[in-house]
Amino acid sequence: MAREEASPPEGNSFTRFFERVDRALEPVFGPPPITADDERPAIPADQQTCPICGHPMFEHVIDHSTPNTVLVCPTDERLPEQDMTGPYNELGMPATGRRLEKFEERTEPQ
């Protein structure tokens, strides 16, 4: 009986080593703390505004009958386009970060 109590826990030394590492790193790499930002109420998708015309999304028709989804706006009004004078990234969005810095370096008068 004394021998059973003195024996190491189940598993080999390899698994015991990684169990100790996991226990030691749990406070560092554990789940993120819950913050107050998670408590704000989320706006339902049908109440959000359309990025194209500004009307609520429940007024729109979304056509999924083709491989490309088509959004049909209820009006011909469109939000004003943003004036973009800088470069775009590979997705057609305004560039940020290092790409924008390189653009500004090239366009500076020398």
C-alpha positions in Angstrom: 0.0 0.0 0.0 2.8 2.4 0.8 4.4 1.6 -2.5 1.2 2.5 -4.4 1.0 5.9 -2.7 4.7 6.7 -3.4 4.5 5.7 -7.1 4.4 8.6 -9.7 1.0 9.5 -11.2 -0.2 7.8 -14.4 1.7 8.3 -17.6 5.3 8.4 -18.5 7.9 11.1 -17.7 7.3 12.7 -21.1 3.5 13.3 -20.5 4.1 14.4 -16.9 6.7 17.0 -18.1 4.2 18.6 -20.5 1.4 18.5 -17.9 3.7 20.5 -15.6 4.5 22.9 -18.5 0.8 23.3 -19.2 0.1 24.1 -15.5 2.9 26.6 -15.4 1.8 28.4 -18.5 -1.9 28.4 -17.8 -1.9 31.9 -16.1 0.0 33.4 -19.0 -1.8 31.8 -22.0 -5.1 31.0 -20.4 -8.4 32.4 -21.5 -8.6 36.2 -22.0 -10.2 38.3 -19.2 -13.8 39.4 -19.6 -14.0 43.1 -20.2 -16.8 45.6 -20.0 -16.9 46.0 -23.9 -18.6 42.6 -24.2 -21.6 43.9 -22.3 -22.8 46.4 -24.9 -25.9 45.3 -26.8 -25.2 44.2 -30.4 -27.3 45.7 -33.1 -29.3 43.0 -35.0 -28.2 42.5 -38.7 -31.5 43.7 -40.1 -31.4 47.0 -38.1 -27.9 47.9 -39.3 -27.5 50.4 -42.2 -26.5 49.6 -45.7 -23.0 50.7 -46.6 -24.2 51.6 -50.1 -27.4 53.6 -49.6 -27.7 54.1 -45.8 -31.1 52.6 -45.5 -31.8 49.8 -42.9 -30.9 46.3 -44.2 -34.4 44.9 -43.6 -35.6 47.1 -46.6 -33.2 45.3 -49.0 -33.5 42.1 -51.0 -30.6 39.7 -51.0 -30.5 37.4 -54.1 -28.6 34.1 -53.4 -29.8 32.4 -56.6 -26.5 33.0 -58.4 -23.0 32.1 -57.4 -22.4 35.8 -56.6 -24.8 37.2 -54.0 -26.6 40.3 -55.2 -27.8 43.1 -52.9 -30.8 45.0 -54.2 -31.2 48.4 -52.6 -34.7 49.8 -52.2 -33.6 53.2 -53.6 -31.4 54.8 -56.2 -29.8 57.1 -53.6 -26.2 56.4 -52.8 -24.0 57.6 -50.0 -21.2 60.0 -51.1 -18.0 58.2 -52.0 -15.0 58.9 -49.9 -12.3 61.0 -51.6 -9.3 58.7 -51.8 -6.1 60.2 -53.0 -3.7 57.7 -51.7 -2.9 54.1 -52.7 -5.0 51.0 -52.3 -4.0 47.7 -50.9 -4.4 44.3 -52.7 -8.1 44.1 -51.8 -9.0 47.6 -53.1 -9.2 49.1 -49.7 -7.3 52.3 -48.7 -3.7 51.3 -47.8 -2.4 51.6 -44.3 0.8 50.9 -42.4 4.0 50.3 -44.2 2.4 50.5 -47.7 1.1 54.0 -47.0 4.5 55.1 -45.6 6.3 53.9 -48.8 3.8 55.8 -50.9 4.3 59.0 -49.0 8.1 58.6 -49.3 7.8 58.3 -53.1 5.5 61.2 -53.5 7.5 63.7 -51.3 9.2 66.4 -53.3 12.9 65.9 -53.4 
